[in-house]
């Protein structure tokens, strides 16, 4: 079947089965590999993208449900919040292996867009679904606070 | 993990490395390559070979002014690429903006791990900086001297007139050139002898707290590629159906329904299972779901982890099979002790559960050569395995070593599991397309190679003056190296990886006996970040705390007394205690516990500040002190201690891999549960200043957090947690 998706501002048609998860459409068909596969069960957050601005586990969204939405991946995320988060991530050396960080960044950008000055509790609520096996959590937390500070300035 | 153990594998190559390494240089791709010096008789042939293969050195300086460092060490997130780059930038005088680091392989003489006698290229035992410290600094200094010589010759000045800074050569007359400008000419200059390395006092990069990893930005914007991201023309993706029980084999399979799935191209049997090949991952996954397989389980492991642990506990009370260390007469000292304290500790199987599930890509080319992409932690071993499967010579196989999404030891496997699968599947489809084998999370969780389960039994004897005089520790569990290419490392019945951290306890006790009983279980096991120390540190440091509590002494003061002959351990523990304020009361409602442990030639102490909430521990703050010799990248060291602390904490709190009737119960992160952000404590890291050679940091941050938390729980009036994970025996 053909599905018409808006990915990173471009309208594209994908001829795939309707039950194909958005994750594999993005990665294997659209060729956007910044979004990662970690669990396939919405347990790790590595595949987080924004669907109409809402952080969403792309491994659990069927392509048929993604029609008519606006999808933003790590390749397409932009604007002041995203740029600030990505700059802070490098300034604080947040990543270790980096595999989960596309998802962490997408989750952090969504949090800061909604809640410009998140508390530690807000961060826990928004990012507990994003696993980091390297346990870079301390710097993720510091990175979000630092980005909030820079965005306020 | 393989530190000082691998040399047995290849004595011939050790001899080569013991003679030291002579740096050489040559013209490669129009620029300068600094690597090994070719043997004189074959210099011409050597140069021709090097020109054909750019991966023959340590540093390549291109006419376009890029500097590529070819890394012998594999980056799974622990940061050796940045560490090696720091060593090169320091001596070469390069600008960070011109630096890139690539994985290299296929030349053991160049890339063999010096800490393993140079016998094999590999990353492990937290040796990346130790094996690279001299090698990559010398390469950088040699390249710098040759660039200077080229500039001196071009400008008609003395070499001593030329300065190098931030990737620029200049002299007092106003001549300037980039490295790229001089790269081609530098390759023709005479090789400098006895290049002088900078004194530590001159370092601007090594030890620089402000330096940040050169590859962080790409990891924050999704452009950093992993094996899962490899794209090759016509590439197919395969998933493999593995037997549900370890040791089972394929009896028969029916691919009819699988082949009907849109996008599935092939269903093929390989030695490790049945592979479903498709145009993309989703096709392969769906195809595998439609596959019917009958397994031959005659040779399979059918026990569950509960039965295995019951057997271990029984064995722990029996006579030990082998003795790893004996001092004094422990039996007699225990018999005559005024008091004997006994305890048994239990450790479950653990999964590495790295974020990037295992994968590898294989392609055979028209000229008969084979290329294999992956997170190759031991590329020389995998090259041999790949060559054997494909029926080609090892030198016809190019190993592309890619950075990987975590590893924690899982990508150094004697049988090359996923690498072998990629080559096997490519072969099974007659090499008509490149093949990526990608494991799912469930494949990764159930695919074996776990931190083995262990039981430790202890007896400690106190004399009439309440002094600790006897220590007996019997360890029961599987050997990691038995039945692998590393089996030669077992000496007198003792696999060092089973006892490390227990057999070398630094405490001054008159009578010490550490024994081992190795069990025969078919659950495949492997090194798991910090290897033996993942259980020995917890067992030893918790039990010692029990003994100290029985004596009625302060856990810090009594350890310092026992560490009189180990000033390095004592200094680390003291630094942690000072920084954590051990001598002052903990904040209201919080309790402290401490532990100190040596692993991979580094010493780390953890002090955990814990409160009990609804019967479960909440870890608020952790103070870490580490002595890892010369601190090359202080911020990376801190990151490794922070991450190691979180990794270790997660494991003792709630990680456990269980089997029922030989089948693994957990499949995903819903049932196997590493630490998440809400349970991460604040970690403060203090590095002991040192001018000694660098030692490891990738693993040593893991072992001592567990016992520090356990000891804090005991201090809070809670129980001694002797069965891990804690979630099993605590909470509401």
HADDOCK unambig.tbl for C-alpha pairs under 7 A between the chains (distance, minus, plus):
assign (segid A and resid 20 and name CA) (segid B and resid 282 and name CA) 6.63 0.50 0.50
assign (segid A and resid 24 and name CA) (segid B and resid 282 and name CA) 6.52 0.50 0.50
assign (segid A and resid 28 and name CA) (segid B and resid 280 and name CA) 6.01 0.50 0.50
assign (segid A and resid 33 and name CA) (segid B and resid 229 and name CA) 5.85 0.50 0.50
assign (segid A and resid 34 and name CA) (segid B and resid 222 and name CA) 4.18 0.50 0.50
assign (segid A and resid 34 and name CA) (segid B and resid 223 and name CA) 6.12 0.50 0.50
assign (segid A and resid 38 and name CA) (segid B and resid 355 and name CA) 5.56 0.50 0.50
assign (segid A and resid 38 and name CA) (segid B and resid 356 and name CA) 6.00 0.50 0.50
assign (segid A and resid 38 and name CA) (segid B and resid 357 and name CA) 6.72 0.50 0.50
assign (segid A and resid 38 and name CA) (segid B and resid 441 and name CA) 6.62 0.50 0.50
assign (segid A and resid 39 and name CA) (segid B and resid 440 and name CA) 6.99 0.50 0.50
assign (segid A and resid 39 and name CA) (segid B and resid 441 and name CA) 4.99 0.50 0.50
assign (segid A and resid 39 and name CA) (segid B and resid 668 and name CA) 6.63 0.50 0.50
assign (segid A and resid 43 and name CA) (segid B and resid 669 and name CA) 5.80 0.50 0.50
assign (segid A and resid 43 and name CA) (segid B and resid 670 and name CA) 6.28 0.50 0.50
assign (segid A and resid 74 and name CA) (segid B and resid 221 and name CA) 6.20 0.50 0.50
assign (segid A and resid 74 and name CA) (segid B and resid 222 and name CA) 5.91 0.50 0.50
assign (segid A and resid 75 and name CA) (segid B and resid 221 and name CA) 6.82 0.50 0.50
assign (segid A and resid 75 and name CA) (segid B and resid 222 and name CA) 6.47 0.50 0.50
assign (segid A and resid 86 and name CA) (segid B and resid 220 and name CA) 5.45 0.50 0.50
assign (segid A and resid 86 and name CA) (segid B and resid 221 and name CA) 6.67 0.50 0.50
assign (segid A and resid 89 and name CA) (segid B and resid 220 and name CA) 6.32 0.50 0.50
assign (segid A and resid 90 and name CA) (segid B and resid 216 and name CA) 5.01 0.50 0.50
assign (segid A and resid 90 and name CA) (segid B and resid 217 and name CA) 5.06 0.50 0.50
assign (segid A and resid 93 and name CA) (segid B and resid 212 and name CA) 6.23 0.50 0.50
assign (segid A and resid 93 and name CA) (segid B and resid 213 and name CA) 6.48 0.50 0.50
assign (segid A and resid 93 and name CA) (segid B and resid 216 and name CA) 6.05 0.50 0.50
assign (segid A and resid 95 and name CA) (segid B and resid 216 and name CA) 6.22 0.50 0.50
assign (segid A and resid 95 and name CA) (segid B and resid 219 and name CA) 6.58 0.50 0.50
assign (segid A and resid 96 and name CA) (segid B and resid 77 and name CA) 4.43 0.50 0.50
assign (segid A and resid 96 and name CA) (segid B and resid 78 and name CA) 6.23 0.50 0.50
assign (segid A and resid 97 and name CA) (segid B and resid 76 and name CA) 5.62 0.50 0.50
assign (segid A and resid 97 and name CA) (segid B and resid 77 and name CA) 3.34 0.50 0.50
assign (segid A and resid 97 and name CA) (segid B and resid 78 and name CA) 6.93 0.50 0.50
assign (segid A and resid 97 and name CA) (segid B and resid 404 and name CA) 6.64 0.50 0.50
assign (segid A and resid 97 and name CA) (segid B and resid 405 and name CA) 5.17 0.50 0.50
assign (segid A and resid 97 and name CA) (segid B and resid 406 and name CA) 5.61 0.50 0.50
assign (segid A and resid 98 and name CA) (segid B and resid 219 and name CA) 5.01 0.50 0.50
assign (segid A and resid 98 and name CA) (segid B and resid 405 and name CA) 6.55 0.50 0.50
assign (segid A and resid 99 and name CA) (segid B and resid 355 and name CA) 6.57 0.50 0.50
assign (segid A and resid 99 and name CA) (segid B and resid 356 and name CA) 6.72 0.50 0.50
assign (segid A and resid 99 and name CA) (segid B and resid 405 and name CA) 4.79 0.50 0.50
assign (segid A and resid 100 and name CA) (segid B and resid 355 and name CA) 6.90 0.50 0.50
assign (segid A and resid 101 and name CA) (segid B and resid 219 and name CA) 6.46 0.50 0.50
assign (segid A and resid 101 and name CA) (segid B and resid 220 and name CA) 6.00 0.50 0.50
assign (segid A and resid 102 and name CA) (segid B and resid 220 and name CA) 6.15 0.50 0.50
assign (segid A and resid 102 and name CA) (segid B and resid 221 and name CA) 6.62 0.50 0.50
assign (segid A and resid 102 and name CA) (segid B and resid 222 and name CA) 5.61 0.50 0.50
assign (segid A and resid 105 and name CA) (segid B and resid 220 and name CA) 6.75 0.50 0.50
assign (segid A and resid 124 and name CA) (segid B and resid 677 and name CA) 6.23 0.50 0.50
assign (segid A and resid 124 and name CA) (segid B and resid 678 and name CA) 5.11 0.50 0.50
assign (segid A and resid 127 and name CA) (segid B and resid 677 and name CA) 6.93 0.50 0.50
assign (segid A and resid 128 and name CA) (segid B and resid 676 and name CA) 5.82 0.50 0.50
assign (segid A and resid 128 and name CA) (segid B and resid 677 and name CA) 5.59 0.50 0.50
assign (segid A and resid 128 and name CA) (segid B and resid 678 and name CA) 6.31 0.50 0.50
assign (segid A and resid 131 and name CA) (segid B and resid 676 and name CA) 5.95 0.50 0.50
assign (segid A and resid 133 and name CA) (segid B and resid 354 and name CA) 6.12 0.50 0.50
assign (segid A and resid 133 and name CA) (segid B and resid 355 and name CA) 6.25 0.50 0.50
assign (segid A and resid 133 and name CA) (segid B and resid 647 and name CA) 6.90 0.50 0.50
assign (segid A and resid 134 and name CA) (segid B and resid 406 and name CA) 6.96 0.50 0.50
assign (segid A and resid 134 and name CA) (segid B and resid 643 and name CA) 5.41 0.50 0.50
assign (segid A and resid 134 and name CA) (segid B and resid 647 and name CA) 6.64 0.50 0.50
assign (segid A and resid 135 and name CA) (segid B and resid 643 and name CA) 4.68 0.50 0.50
assign (segid A and resid 135 and name CA) (segid B and resid 646 and name CA) 5.27 0.50 0.50
assign (segid A and resid 135 and name CA) (segid B and resid 647 and name CA) 6.07 0.50 0.50
assign (segid A and resid 136 and name CA) (segid B and resid 643 and name CA) 5.66 0.50 0.50
assign (segid A and resid 137 and name CA) (segid B and resid 677 and name CA) 5.33 0.50 0.50
assign (segid A and resid 137 and name CA) (segid B and resid 680 and name CA) 6.55 0.50 0.50
assign (segid A and resid 138 and name CA) (segid B and resid 680 and name CA) 6.95 0.50 0.50
assign (segid A and resid 138 and name CA) (segid B and resid 682 and name CA) 6.60 0.50 0.50
